[in-house]
Amino acid sequence: MAAPDPAVRGGSSRRDPRLLLWAAALLLAGRVATTVWADRHPQAEADLVTWHPIAGAEADARKARKPVLYDFTAAWCGPCGMLRREVFADPASAARISAAFIPVRVTDRRQEDGRNPPDVAALQKRFHIEAFPTLIVVPAGGGPPLTRRGYGGKAGTMAWLDSAVPPARAPSKRSR
């Protein structure tokens, strides 16, 4: 048996395992930081509804003979975000809404700014808005507004919106 070389020591063949530990800790900290940042800064969903400004919306609705759809929302509202992602960012749903209504987004700013702009405050008072999201449909020919509070999912929301639009007049069957 050969005698061990006194110049070779036993133990790790790596020079400094602490360097690897520091690199792993740095990578882990970076991953945690990016996860926290992503949670606090979600990507904006593409909103595909053609929103109209508050001013003039009801006049535009009378001209177009369409009901007004008010979407009362707030930036901090979780269910409002779900409504935006699942309904207003869906191409088919957005097309149906834009075709059937004069849609108006009414964003509450009390939490961020301490108060709302006068036009937003006036609409919230007029429709007795107490929670978000709230959808209000003002019929084209007048009549009482229809209200849906909260978000119960895409299917329920679209069914409610479909029921809020009067059926198209059937063509007459007179002979020509």
N, C-alpha and C positions, 0 to 999 in steps of 0.2 A: 504494500500500500504506500502511495506517495505521501510525503509529508506536506501538510498544508502550507501554503505560501503566507508568510507573516505579513505581507503587504496588503493582502485581501482581507477585508473585514466582513463579518457576517451581517445580516440585516437586509434592509430594503435596497434594491438596486437603483431606486430613484434618488436623485440628489436631494430634493426637498419636497416632501409630500404636502407641506403647508401651502405651497404655491397652488397646487391643484385644489385644495380646500378653499382658498381665497377666490379662485376663479369660479368654482361651483357656487359659492355664496353670492358672488356678484351677479352671476346669471340668474339665480333664484330671486334676488332682490329686484332685478330688472323685470323679470316676468311678473312679479307681484305688482310692481308699479304700473306696468302697462295694463294689467287687468283692472286695477282700481281706476285708472284714467278712462278706460273704455266704458266701464260701468257708469261713470259720472258724465260722460260725453257720448251718448248714444248717437249712432248715425241717423241723420234725418231721412225719413222715408220720403220717396217722391210722391207728393200729393198731386193726384191727377184730376181732381175736380176743378172746374173753372169757376173760381170764387168771384163774386161781385162785391164791390164796396158797399158799405152800409148806406151811405148817402145815395139816394136814387134807386135803390133796389126795388122798393115797392112800386114805383112808377114804371120801372123796366118790366116788372112782373105783369102789371096791367096791360102794357103794350103787347107783351108776348103772350098774354092770356095763360100764364103759368103761375103756379103757387110759389111763394117764397119759402125756402128752407133755411132757417137760422140754425147754425151749429154753435151753441154756447159752450165754450171750451176754456181751458187754462193750461199753460205750459207745464205746470207741476202735476197735473192730473193724470194718474196712471191709466184709468179706463179711457180717457180722452185719447191718449197715445195709442191704445189698442184699436179704438175706432178709426183713427187716422191710418194706422198700418193695415188693418184688415178690410176696411171698407173704402176709404178715400184714396188709398194707394193701389187698390185693385182696379185694373183697367176696365173690366166689364161693369163693376159697380159704379165707378166714377163716370163712365159714359152714360149709364142710365140716369144717374143723379143730374148730371149736366144737361141732359136732354129734357128731363121732366120738370125741373125746378129752376128757379133763379136762386142759386145757393149763396149764402152769406155767412162767412165765419165771423163770430163775435168772440174775441179773446179777452178774458178777464185779466187785468193787470194789477189788481189790488195787492197781491202778495209781493210782486216785484217793485211796484211804483208807489204803493200806499193808497192809490185811488185809480179809478178808471177814467178814460176820456169821456166827455159828456155824452156822445152818441151811444157808447157802450152802456153807460150807466142808465140812460133813458130806456134802452131796449130791455135791460135786466129788470128795471122797475115795471115796465109795461107788461112783461110776460111773467113776472113774479119768479125769477130765476133764483133758486136756492141751492142747487147742486149742479155738478158737472160730470159728464156731459149731459146737456139737455138739447134735444132737437125740437124745434117748433116749426110747424108747417102752417102758413097763412094762406088759406084758399084763394085762388085767383079771383073768383067772383064774390069775395066777401064771406062772411060767416065766421063762426068761432074758430080760433086757432086750435090745431091738434098738437098735443105735447107728448113727448117720450123722454122720461128721465132715466139716466144711467145707460150702461151699455151691456146688453145681454147677448152679444155675439153678432156675427155678420148676418147669418140667416134671418134671425129675428128682426134685425134693423132693416134689412132690405125688404122683408115682408111688410113691415110697418110702413115704410116709405111707399111701397107699391100700393098699399091700401089707402094712402093719403092722397093719391093722384086720382082724380075722377076718370072713369073709363072714357075712352074716345067715343065720340058719337058714331053710331053705326050708320053706314051709308043707307040712304033711303032706297026702298025697293020699288019705286014708281017705274012704270014701264015708259020707255022712250018712244 
